[in-house]
Amino acid sequence: MFGNFGSLFASNLAIDLGTANTLIYSKGRGVILSEPSVVAYHVKDGNKNVLAVGEDAKLMLGRTPGSIEAIRPMREGVIADFEAAEEMIKHFIRKVRKQSTLSKPKVIVCVPHGATPVEKRAIRQSVLSAGARKAGLIAEPIAAAIGAGMPITDPTGSMVVDIGGGTTEVAVLSLGDIVYARSIRVGGDRMDEGIINFLRREQNILVGQMTAERIKISIGSARMPSDGHGNSMHIRGRDLINGIPKEIEITQSQMVEALTDPVRQICDAVTTALEATPPDLSADIVDRGVMLTGGGALLGDLDVALRLQTGLAISVADQSLNCVAFGTGRALEYEKQLRHAIDYDS
Protein backbone atom coordinates (compact mmCIF):
# COMPACT_ATOMS: atom_id res chain seq x y z
CA MET A 1 0.00 0.00 0.00
CA PHE A 2 2.79 2.39 0.88
CA GLY A 3 5.35 1.13 -1.61
CA ASN A 4 8.56 -0.80 -1.00
CA PHE A 5 11.35 1.05 0.72
CA GLY A 6 13.70 -1.95 0.57
CA SER A 7 15.58 -3.92 3.17
CA LEU A 8 17.02 -0.78 4.79
CA PHE A 9 13.80 -0.39 6.81
CA ALA A 10 12.85 -4.07 7.07
CA SER A 11 13.54 -4.30 10.78
CA ASN A 12 11.21 -1.47 11.84
CA LEU A 13 7.74 -2.60 12.93
CA ALA A 14 4.41 -1.08 13.95
CA ILE A 15 2.14 -3.18 16.18
CA ASP A 16 -1.60 -2.91 16.73
CA LEU A 17 -1.66 -4.87 19.99
CA GLY A 18 -5.40 -5.41 20.16
CA THR A 19 -7.60 -7.18 22.67
CA ALA A 20 -8.96 -9.52 19.99
CA ASN A 21 -6.28 -9.44 17.28
CA THR A 22 -2.66 -8.37 16.88
CA LEU A 23 -1.52 -6.86 13.58
CA ILE A 24 2.07 -6.13 12.63
CA TYR A 25 3.03 -3.62 9.94
CA SER A 26 6.50 -3.57 8.45
CA LYS A 27 7.88 -0.32 7.12
CA GLY A 28 7.56 -0.39 3.36
CA ARG A 29 5.71 -3.75 3.23
CA GLY A 30 2.32 -3.09 4.84
CA VAL A 31 0.48 -5.47 7.19
CA ILE A 32 2.51 -8.68 7.34
CA LEU A 33 0.76 -10.42 10.24
CA SER A 34 -2.81 -10.53 11.54
CA GLU A 35 -3.54 -13.12 14.21
CA PRO A 36 -5.77 -13.52 17.29
CA SER A 37 -4.27 -12.26 20.57
CA VAL A 38 -4.33 -15.69 22.22
CA VAL A 39 -1.66 -17.85 23.90
CA ALA A 40 -2.05 -21.54 24.79
CA TYR A 41 0.11 -23.15 27.47
CA HIS A 42 0.77 -26.78 28.32
CA VAL A 43 0.69 -27.04 32.12
CA LYS A 44 2.50 -29.89 33.89
CA ASP A 45 3.65 -30.09 37.51
CA GLY A 46 3.11 -26.36 37.92
CA ASN A 47 5.31 -25.52 34.92
CA LYS A 48 3.87 -23.71 31.89
CA ASN A 49 5.27 -24.09 28.39
CA VAL A 50 3.94 -22.22 25.36
CA LEU A 51 2.05 -24.67 23.14
CA ALA A 52 0.56 -22.35 20.51
CA VAL A 53 0.12 -18.64 19.77
CA GLY A 54 -2.33 -16.77 17.56
CA GLU A 55 -4.67 -18.63 15.20
CA ASP A 56 -3.70 -22.10 16.48
CA ALA A 57 -4.24 -21.02 20.09
CA LYS A 58 -7.62 -19.42 19.36
CA LEU A 59 -8.95 -22.74 18.07
CA MET A 60 -8.31 -24.12 21.57
CA LEU A 61 -10.35 -21.47 23.43
CA GLY A 62 -13.16 -23.16 25.37
CA ARG A 63 -12.02 -26.61 24.20
CA THR A 64 -8.93 -27.32 26.30
CA PRO A 65 -8.33 -30.33 28.58
CA GLY A 66 -7.03 -29.75 32.08
CA SER A 67 -3.40 -29.87 30.94
CA ILE A 68 -3.80 -27.01 28.44
CA GLU A 69 -4.66 -23.41 29.25
CA ALA A 70 -5.66 -20.97 26.47
CA ILE A 71 -5.74 -17.32 27.50
CA ARG A 72 -6.05 -13.86 26.01
CA PRO A 73 -3.28 -11.70 27.53
CA MET A 74 -4.97 -8.42 26.51
CA ARG A 75 -8.06 -7.12 28.30
CA GLU A 76 -9.82 -3.88 27.35
CA GLY A 77 -6.92 -2.77 25.19
CA VAL A 78 -4.20 -3.20 27.80
CA ILE A 79 -2.07 -6.06 29.14
CA ALA A 80 -3.84 -8.25 31.69
CA ASP A 81 -1.21 -11.03 31.75
CA PHE A 82 2.30 -9.63 31.41
CA GLU A 83 4.07 -12.98 30.95
CA ALA A 84 1.66 -14.23 28.28
CA ALA A 85 1.74 -10.87 26.45
CA GLU A 86 5.52 -10.96 26.32
CA GLU A 87 5.50 -14.53 24.95
CA MET A 88 2.90 -13.55 22.36
CA ILE A 89 4.79 -10.45 21.18
CA LYS A 90 8.07 -12.43 21.03
CA HIS A 91 6.41 -15.14 18.95
CA PHE A 92 4.88 -12.67 16.50
CA ILE A 93 8.05 -10.61 16.11
CA ARG A 94 10.10 -13.78 15.48
CA LYS A 95 7.52 -14.97 12.97
CA VAL A 96 7.74 -11.81 10.85
CA ARG A 97 11.50 -11.40 11.13
CA LYS A 98 12.71 -14.86 10.07
CA GLN A 99 14.80 -13.38 7.30
CA SER A 100 15.82 -10.21 9.09
CA THR A 101 17.69 -11.07 12.28
CA LEU A 102 20.76 -8.84 11.98
CA SER A 103 19.40 -5.98 14.05
CA LYS A 104 16.80 -5.43 16.71
CA PRO A 105 13.73 -3.60 15.40
CA LYS A 106 12.44 -0.22 16.40
CA VAL A 107 8.77 -0.74 17.25
CA ILE A 108 5.81 1.62 17.57
CA VAL A 109 2.73 0.27 19.39
CA CYS A 110 -0.70 1.87 19.62
CA VAL A 111 -2.30 2.21 23.08
CA PRO A 112 -5.80 3.27 24.17
CA HIS A 113 -6.07 6.98 24.94
CA GLY A 114 -7.28 6.13 28.45
CA ALA A 115 -4.37 3.79 29.28
CA THR A 116 -2.72 4.58 32.62
CA PRO A 117 1.04 5.18 32.98
CA VAL A 118 1.34 1.71 34.56
CA GLU A 119 -0.47 0.10 31.60
CA LYS A 120 1.69 2.01 29.12
CA ARG A 121 4.83 0.94 30.95
CA ALA A 122 3.70 -2.71 30.82
CA ILE A 123 3.21 -2.54 27.05
CA ARG A 124 6.55 -0.80 26.52
CA GLN A 125 8.42 -3.31 28.71
CA SER A 126 6.80 -6.28 26.97
CA VAL A 127 7.89 -4.99 23.57
CA LEU A 128 11.44 -4.27 24.76
CA SER A 129 11.67 -7.68 26.45
CA ALA A 130 10.50 -9.25 23.20
CA GLY A 131 13.60 -7.92 21.46
CA ALA A 132 12.87 -4.34 20.33
CA ARG A 133 15.76 -1.89 20.57
CA LYS A 134 13.35 1.02 21.03
CA ALA A 135 9.63 1.09 21.78
CA GLY A 136 7.39 4.05 21.00
CA LEU A 137 3.71 4.46 21.83
CA ILE A 138 1.03 6.24 19.81
CA ALA A 139 -2.54 6.96 20.93
CA GLU A 140 -5.05 4.66 19.24
CA PRO A 141 -7.41 7.44 18.04
CA ILE A 142 -4.54 9.20 16.22
CA ALA A 143 -3.44 5.92 14.61
CA ALA A 144 -7.03 5.09 13.60
CA ALA A 145 -7.58 8.52 12.04
CA ILE A 146 -4.29 8.37 10.10
CA GLY A 147 -5.11 4.86 8.91
CA ALA A 148 -8.55 5.97 7.74
CA GLY A 149 -6.96 8.71 5.64
CA MET A 150 -8.39 11.60 7.67
CA PRO A 151 -6.60 14.98 7.26
CA ILE A 152 -5.74 15.28 10.96
CA THR A 153 -2.84 17.70 10.40
CA ASP A 154 -5.21 20.35 8.98
CA PRO A 155 -6.39 23.19 11.26
CA THR A 156 -9.92 21.75 11.16
CA GLY A 157 -11.81 19.30 13.33
CA SER A 158 -12.08 15.58 12.55
CA MET A 159 -13.91 13.00 14.66
CA VAL A 160 -12.97 9.32 14.72
CA VAL A 161 -14.69 6.50 16.60
CA ASP A 162 -12.49 3.40 16.85
CA ILE A 163 -14.41 0.36 18.10
CA GLY A 164 -11.99 -2.41 19.01
CA GLY A 165 -12.32 -5.66 20.88
CA GLY A 166 -11.92 -4.17 24.35
CA THR A 167 -12.40 -0.41 24.03
CA THR A 168 -14.14 2.26 22.00
CA GLU A 169 -12.07 5.39 21.46
CA VAL A 170 -13.93 8.57 20.54
CA ALA A 171 -11.70 11.50 19.60
CA VAL A 172 -11.75 14.92 18.01
CA LEU A 173 -8.46 15.80 16.31
CA SER A 174 -7.00 18.97 14.86
CA LEU A 175 -3.49 20.03 13.84
CA GLY A 176 -2.21 16.48 14.27
CA ASP A 177 -3.18 16.04 17.90
CA ILE A 178 -6.11 15.20 20.16
CA VAL A 179 -8.40 18.07 21.18
CA TYR A 180 -10.84 15.82 23.03
CA ALA A 181 -10.85 12.07 23.57
CA ARG A 182 -12.78 9.58 25.61
CA SER A 183 -12.07 5.89 25.97
CA ILE A 184 -14.83 3.57 27.18
CA ARG A 185 -14.19 -0.07 27.97
CA VAL A 186 -16.88 -1.31 25.62
CA GLY A 187 -16.18 -3.05 22.31
CA GLY A 188 -16.52 -6.33 20.48
CA ASP A 189 -15.92 -8.42 23.62
CA ARG A 190 -18.76 -6.68 25.46
CA MET A 191 -21.01 -7.34 22.46
CA ASP A 192 -20.11 -11.05 22.65
CA GLU A 193 -20.88 -11.06 26.39
CA GLY A 194 -24.24 -9.40 25.68
CA ILE A 195 -25.14 -12.22 23.27
CA ILE A 196 -24.02 -14.93 25.74
CA ASN A 197 -26.01 -13.36 28.59
CA PHE A 198 -29.11 -12.88 26.42
CA LEU A 199 -29.14 -16.51 25.28
CA ARG A 200 -28.59 -17.72 28.84
CA ARG A 201 -31.37 -15.51 30.20
CA GLU A 202 -33.95 -15.77 27.42
CA GLN A 203 -33.26 -19.14 25.80
CA ASN A 204 -31.75 -21.14 28.69
CA ILE A 205 -28.83 -22.09 26.49
CA LEU A 206 -25.13 -21.56 27.14
CA VAL A 207 -22.78 -20.80 24.23
CA GLY A 208 -19.06 -20.10 24.19
CA GLN A 209 -17.27 -16.93 23.18
CA MET A 210 -16.39 -18.17 19.70
CA THR A 211 -20.03 -19.03 18.98
CA ALA A 212 -21.12 -15.61 20.26
CA GLU A 213 -18.58 -13.93 17.97
CA ARG A 214 -19.87 -15.93 14.99
CA ILE A 215 -23.45 -14.87 15.82
CA LYS A 216 -22.39 -11.21 16.07
CA ILE A 217 -20.64 -11.30 12.70
CA SER A 218 -23.50 -13.19 10.99
CA ILE A 219 -26.66 -11.49 12.28
CA GLY A 220 -25.59 -8.89 14.86
CA SER A 221 -27.23 -5.50 14.34
CA ALA A 222 -27.68 -2.16 16.07
CA ARG A 223 -31.21 -1.56 14.70
CA MET A 224 -34.40 -3.58 14.60
CA PRO A 225 -35.06 -5.12 11.14
CA SER A 226 -37.92 -3.55 9.19
CA ASP A 227 -39.91 -6.78 9.31
CA GLY A 228 -39.39 -7.15 13.07
CA HIS A 229 -37.60 -10.45 12.55
CA GLY A 230 -34.66 -10.18 10.14
CA ASN A 231 -32.27 -12.97 9.24
CA SER A 232 -31.94 -16.06 11.40
CA MET A 233 -29.37 -18.79 12.06
CA HIS A 234 -29.15 -22.10 13.89
CA ILE A 235 -26.72 -22.37 16.79
CA ARG A 236 -25.69 -25.11 19.20
CA GLY A 237 -25.05 -24.80 22.90
CA ARG A 238 -25.71 -26.49 26.23
CA ASP A 239 -29.28 -26.62 27.53
CA LEU A 240 -29.14 -25.14 31.03
CA ILE A 241 -32.23 -27.05 32.15
CA ASN A 242 -31.16 -30.61 31.40
CA GLY A 243 -27.46 -30.09 30.68
CA ILE A 244 -27.38 -31.71 27.23
CA PRO A 245 -26.34 -30.17 23.89
CA LYS A 246 -29.15 -28.45 22.01
CA GLU A 247 -29.70 -26.65 18.70
CA ILE A 248 -31.98 -23.61 18.43
CA GLU A 249 -32.82 -20.94 15.87
CA ILE A 250 -32.17 -17.31 16.75
CA THR A 251 -33.18 -14.16 14.89
CA GLN A 252 -31.61 -10.82 14.10
CA SER A 253 -34.26 -9.01 16.15
CA GLN A 254 -33.20 -11.03 19.22
CA MET A 255 -29.58 -10.04 18.65
CA VAL A 256 -30.56 -6.36 18.44
CA GLU A 257 -32.04 -6.78 21.91
CA ALA A 258 -28.92 -8.61 23.12
CA LEU A 259 -26.66 -5.80 21.86
CA THR A 260 -28.77 -2.90 23.13
CA ASP A 261 -26.53 -2.00 26.07
CA PRO A 262 -23.10 -1.87 24.32
CA VAL A 263 -24.61 -0.05 21.33
CA ARG A 264 -26.24 2.52 23.65
CA GLN A 265 -22.93 3.10 25.48
CA ILE A 266 -21.10 3.69 22.19
CA CYS A 267 -23.81 6.12 21.00
CA ASP A 268 -23.70 7.94 24.36
CA ALA A 269 -19.90 8.28 24.17
CA VAL A 270 -20.19 9.88 20.71
CA THR A 271 -22.91 12.27 21.92
CA THR A 272 -20.82 13.24 24.97
CA ALA A 273 -17.81 13.92 22.73
CA LEU A 274 -19.87 16.15 20.46
CA GLU A 275 -21.15 18.13 23.47
CA ALA A 276 -17.57 18.65 24.71
CA THR A 277 -16.15 19.73 21.33
CA PRO A 278 -15.30 23.45 20.89
CA PRO A 279 -17.90 25.22 18.70
CA ASP A 280 -15.62 25.94 15.73
CA LEU A 281 -14.49 22.32 15.56
CA SER A 282 -18.11 21.17 15.92
CA ALA A 283 -18.93 23.10 12.76
CA ASP A 284 -16.12 21.25 10.95
CA ILE A 285 -17.50 17.89 12.13
CA VAL A 286 -20.95 18.81 10.82
CA ASP A 287 -19.30 19.40 7.41
CA ARG A 288 -17.03 16.36 7.47
CA GLY A 289 -19.06 13.85 9.45
CA VAL A 290 -17.75 11.10 11.74
CA MET A 291 -15.47 8.19 10.73
CA LEU A 292 -15.95 4.72 12.26
CA THR A 293 -12.96 2.37 12.41
CA GLY A 294 -12.15 -0.97 14.06
CA GLY A 295 -13.83 -4.36 13.85
CA GLY A 296 -16.84 -3.16 15.87
CA ALA A 297 -17.61 -0.60 13.14
CA LEU A 298 -18.73 -3.55 10.99
CA LEU A 299 -21.69 -4.34 13.27
CA GLY A 300 -24.81 -4.20 11.09
CA ASP A 301 -26.49 -0.78 10.94
CA LEU A 302 -24.30 0.75 13.66
CA ASP A 303 -23.58 3.68 11.34
CA VAL A 304 -27.33 4.13 10.82
CA ALA A 305 -28.00 4.06 14.58
CA LEU A 306 -25.34 6.73 15.16
CA ARG A 307 -26.67 8.82 12.27
CA LEU A 308 -30.16 8.79 13.78
CA GLN A 309 -28.85 9.73 17.23
CA THR A 310 -26.48 12.53 16.14
CA GLY A 311 -27.93 13.79 12.85
CA LEU A 312 -24.42 13.70 11.38
CA ALA A 313 -23.04 11.90 8.35
CA ILE A 314 -21.44 8.66 9.60
CA SER A 315 -18.95 6.74 7.44
CA VAL A 316 -17.29 3.36 7.96
CA ALA A 317 -13.63 3.40 6.94
CA ASP A 318 -12.38 1.18 4.15
CA GLN A 319 -10.57 -1.81 5.69
CA SER A 320 -11.74 -0.65 9.11
CA LEU A 321 -10.20 -3.72 10.77
CA ASN A 322 -6.73 -2.61 9.64
CA CYS A 323 -7.02 1.15 10.18
CA VAL A 324 -5.09 1.27 13.46
CA ALA A 325 -2.30 -0.92 12.05
CA PHE A 326 -2.12 1.22 8.88
CA GLY A 327 -2.03 4.40 10.97
CA THR A 328 0.64 3.09 13.35
CA GLY A 329 2.65 1.99 10.32
CA ARG A 330 2.31 5.36 8.66
CA ALA A 331 3.53 6.99 11.89
CA LEU A 332 6.58 4.77 11.55
CA GLU A 333 7.11 5.83 7.94
CA TYR A 334 6.50 9.54 8.55
CA GLU A 335 8.05 9.65 11.98
CA LYS A 336 9.55 13.13 11.64
CA GLN A 337 6.22 14.72 10.70
CA LEU A 338 4.37 12.84 13.47
CA ARG A 339 7.07 12.86 16.15
CA HIS A 340 4.86 14.91 18.48
CA ALA A 341 2.37 12.02 18.53
CA ILE A 342 4.90 9.27 19.34
CA ASP A 343 6.05 8.74 22.93
CA TYR A 344 9.45 7.06 23.26
CA ASP A 345 9.82 8.00 26.93
CA SER A 346 13.48 8.63 26.30
C-alpha positions in Angstrom: 0.0 0.0 0.0 2.8 2.4 0.9 5.4 1.1 -1.6 8.6 -0.8 -1.0 11.4 1.1 0.7 13.7 -1.9 0.6 15.6 -3.9 3.2 17.0 -0.8 4.8 13.8 -0.4 6.8 12.9 -4.1 7.1 13.5 -4.3 10.8 11.2 -1.5 11.8 7.7 -2.6 12.9 4.4 -1.1 13.9 2.1 -3.2 16.2 -1.6 -2.9 16.7 -1.7 -4.9 20.0 -5.4 -5.4 20.2 -7.6 -7.2 22.7 -9.0 -9.5 20.0 -6.3 -9.4 17.3 -2.7 -8.4 16.9 -1.5 -6.9 13.6 2.1 -6.1 12.6 3.0 -3.6 9.9 6.5 -3.6 8.4 7.9 -0.3 7.1 7.6 -0.4 3.4 5.7 -3.7 3.2 2.3 -3.1 4.8 0.5 -5.5 7.2 2.5 -8.7 7.3 0.8 -10.4 10.2 -2.8 -10.5 11.5 -3.5 -13.1 14.2 -5.8 -13.5 17.3 -4.3 -12.3 20.6 -4.3 -15.7 22.2 -1.7 -17.8 23.9 -2.1 -21.5 24.8 0.1 -23.2 27.5 0.8 -26.8 28.3 0.7 -27.0 32.1 2.5 -29.9 33.9 3.7 -30.1 37.5 3.1 -26.4 37.9 5.3 -25.5 34.9 3.9 -23.7 31.9 5.3 -24.1 28.4 3.9 -22.2 25.4 2.1 -24.7 23.1 0.6 -22.4 20.5 0.1 -18.6 19.8 -2.3 -16.8 17.6 -4.7 -18.6 15.2 -3.7 -22.1 16.5 -4.2 -21.0 20.1 -7.6 -19.4 19.4 -8.9 -22.7 18.1 -8.3 -24.1 21.6 -10.3 -21.5 23.4 -13.2 -23.2 25.4 -12.0 -26.6 24.2 -8.9 -27.3 26.3 -8.3 -30.3 28.6 -7.0 -29.7 32.1 -3.4 -29.9 30.9 -3.8 -27.0 28.4 -4.7 -23.4 29.2 -5.7 -21.0 26.5 -5.7 -17.3 27.5 -6.0 -13.9 26.0 -3.3 -11.7 27.5 -5.0 -8.4 26.5 -8.1 -7.1 28.3 -9.8 -3.9 27.3 -6.9 -2.8 25.2 -4.2 -3.2 27.8 -2.1 -6.1 29.1 -3.8 -8.3 31.7 -1.2 -11.0 31.7 2.3 -9.6 31.4 4.1 -13.0 31.0 1.7 -14.2 28.3 1.7 -10.9 26.5 5.5 -11.0 26.3 5.5 -14.5 25.0 2.9 -13.5 22.4 4.8 -10.5 21.2 8.1 -12.4 21.0 6.4 -15.1 19.0 4.9 -12.7 16.5 8.1 -10.6 16.1 10.1 -13.8 15.5 7.5 -15.0 13.0 7.7 -11.8 10.9 11.5 -11.4 11.1 12.7 -14.9 10.1 14.8 -13.4 7.3 15.8 -10.2 9.1 17.7 -11.1 12.3 20.8 -8.8 12.0 19.4 -6.0 14.1 16.8 -5.4 16.7 13.7 -3.6 15.4 12.4 -0.2 16.4 8.8 -0.7 17.3 5.8 1.6 17.6 2.7 0.3 19.4 -0.7 1.9 19.6 -2.3 2.2 23.1 -5.8 3.3 24.2 -6.1 7.0 24.9 -7.3 6.1 28.4 -4.4 3.8 29.3 -2.7 4.6 32.6 1.0 5.2 33.0 1.3 1.7 34.6 -0.5 0.1 31.6 1.7 2.0 29.1 4.8 0.9 30.9 3.7 -2.7 30.8 3.2 -2.5 27.0 6.6 -0.8 26.5 8.4 -3.3 28.7 6.8 -6.3 27.0 7.9 -5.0 23.6 11.4 -4.3 24.8 11.7 -7.7 26.5 10.5 -9.3 23.2 13.6 -7.9 21.5 12.9 -4.3 20.3 15.8 -1.9 20.6 13.4 1.0 21.0 9.6 1.1 21.8 7.4 4.1 21.0 3.7 4.5 21.8 1.0 6.2 19.8 -2.5 7.0 20.9 -5.1 4.7 19.2 -7.4 7.4 18.0 -4.5 9.2 16.2 -3.4 5.9 14.6 -7.0 5.1 13.6 -7.6 8.5 12.0 -4.3 8.4 10.1 -5.1 4.9 8.9 -8.6 6.0 7.7 -7.0 8.7 5.6 -8.4 11.6 7.7 -6.6 15.0 7.3 -5.7 15.3 11.0 -2.8 17.7 10.4 -5.2 20.3 9.0 -6.4 23.2 11.3 -9.9 21.7 11.2 -11.8 19.3 13.3 -12.1 15.6 12.6 -13.9 13.0 14.7 -13.0 9.3 14.7 -14.7 6.5 16.6 -12.5 3.4 16.8 -14.4 0.4 18.1 -12.0 -2.4 19.0 -12.3 -5.7 20.9 -11.9 -4.2 24.3 -12.4 -0.4 24.0 -14.1 2.3 22.0 -12.1 5.4 21.5 -13.9 8.6 20.5 -11.7 11.5 19.6 -11.7 14.9 18.0 -8.5 15.8 16.3 -7.0 19.0 14.9 -3.5 20.0 13.8 -2.2 16.5 14.3 -3.2 16.0 17.9 -6.1 15.2 20.2 -8.4 18.1 21.2 -10.8 15.8 23.0 -10.8 12.1 23.6 -12.8 9.6 25.6 -12.1 5.9 26.0 -14.8 3.6 27.2 -14.2 -0.1 28.0 -16.9 -1.3 25.6 -16.2 -3.0 22.3 -16.5 -6.3 20.5 -15.9 -8.4 23.6 -18.8 -6.7 25.5 -21.0 -7.3 22.5 -20.1 -11.1 22.6 -20.9 -11.1 26.4 -24.2 -9.4 25.7 -25.1 -12.2 23.3 -24.0 -14.9 25.7 -26.0 -13.4 28.6 -29.1 -12.9 26.4 -29.1 -16.5 25.3 -28.6 -17.7 28.8 -31.4 -15.5 30.2 -34.0 -15.8 27.4 -33.3 -19.1 25.8 -31.8 -21.1 28.7 -28.8 -22.1 26.5 -25.1 -21.6 27.1 -22.8 -20.8 24.2 -19.1 -20.1 24.2 -17.3 -16.9 23.2 -16.4 -18.2 19.7 -20.0 -19.0 19.0 -21.1 -15.6 20.3 -18.6 -13.9 18.0 -19.9 -15.9 15.0 -23.4 -14.9 15.8 -22.4 -11.2 16.1 -20.6 -11.3 12.7 -23.5 -13.2 11.0 -26.7 -11.5 12.3 -25.6 -8.9 14.9 -27.2 -5.5 14.3 -27.7 -2.2 16.1 -31.2 -1.6 14.7 -34.4 -3.6 14.6 -35.1 -5.1 11.1 -37.9 -3.5 9.2 -39.9 -6.8 9.3 -39.4 -7.1 13.1 -37.6 -10.5 12.6 -34.7 -10.2 10.1 -32.3 -13.0 9.2 -31.9 -16.1 11.4 -29.4 -18.8 12.1 -29.1 -22.1 13.9 -26.7 -22.4 16.8 -25.7 -25.1 19.2 -25.1 -24.8 22.9 -25.7 -26.5 26.2 -29.3 -26.6 27.5 -29.1 -25.1 31.0 -32.2 -27.0 32.2 -31.2 -30.6 31.4 -27.5 -30.1 30.7 -27.4 -31.7 27.2 -26.3 -30.2 23.9 -29.1 -28.4 22.0 -29.7 -26.6 18.7 -32.0 -23.6 18.4 -32.8 -20.9 15.9 -32.2 -17.3 16.8 -33.2 -14.2 14.9 -31.6 -10.8 14.1 -34.3 -9.0 16.2 -33.2 -11.0 19.2 -29.6 -10.0 18.6 -30.6 -6.4 18.4 -32.0 -6.8 21.9 -28.9 -8.6 23.1 -26.7 -5.8 21.9 -28.8 -2.9 23.1 -26.5 -2.0 26.1 -23.1 -1.9 24.3 -24.6 0.0 21.3 -26.2 2.5 23.7 -22.9 3.1 25.5 -21.1 3.7 22.2 -23.8 6.1 21.0 -23.7 7.9 24.4 -19.9 8.3 24.2 -20.2 9.9 20.7 -22.9 12.3 21.9 -20.8 13.2 25.0 -17.8 13.9 22.7 -19.9 16.2 20.5 -21.1 18.1 23.5 -17.6 18.7 24.7 -16.1 19.7 21.3 -15.3 23.5 20.9 -17.9 25.2 18.7 -15.6 25.9 15.7 -14.5 22.3 15.6 -18.1 21.2 15.9 -18.9 23.1 12.8 -16.1 21.2 10.9 -17.5 17.9 12.1 -20.9 18.8 10.8 -19.3 19.4 7.4 -17.0 16.4 7.5 -19.1 13.8 9.5 -17.7 11.1 11.7 -15.5 8.2 10.7 -16.0 4.7 12.3 -13.0 2.4 12.4 -12.2 -1.0 14.1 -13.8 -4.4 13.8 -16.8 -3.2 15.9 -17.6 -0.6 13.1 -18.7 -3.6 11.0 -21.7 -4.3 13.3 -24.8 -4.2 11.1 -26.5 -0.8 10.9 -24.3 0.7 13.7 -23.6 3.7 11.3 -27.3 4.1 10.8 -28.0 4.1 14.6 -25.3 6.7 15.2 -26.7 8.8 12.3 -30.2 8.8 13.8 -28.8 9.7 17.2 -26.5 12.5 16.1 -27.9 13.8 12.9 -24.4 13.7 11.4 -23.0 11.9 8.4 -21.4 8.7 9.6 -18.9 6.7 7.4 -17.3 3.4 8.0 -13.6 3.4 6.9 -12.4 1.2 4.2 -10.6 -1.8 5.7 -11.7 -0.7 9.1 -10.2 -3.7 10.8 -6.7 -2.6 9.6 -7.0 1.2 10.2 -5.1 1.3 13.5 -2.3 -0.9 12.1 -2.1 1.2 8.9 -2.0 4.4 11.0 0.6 3.1 13.3 2.7 2.0 10.3 2.3 5.4 8.7 3.5 7.0 11.9 6.6 4.8 11.6 7.1 5.8 7.9 6.5 9.5 8.5 8.1 9.6 12.0 9.5 13.1 11.6 6.2 14.7 10.7 4.4 12.8 13.5 7.1 12.9 16.2 4.9 14.9 18.5 2.4 12.0 18.5 4.9 9.3 19.3 6.1 8.7 22.9 9.5 7.1 23.3 9.8 8.0 26.9 13.5 8.6 26.3 
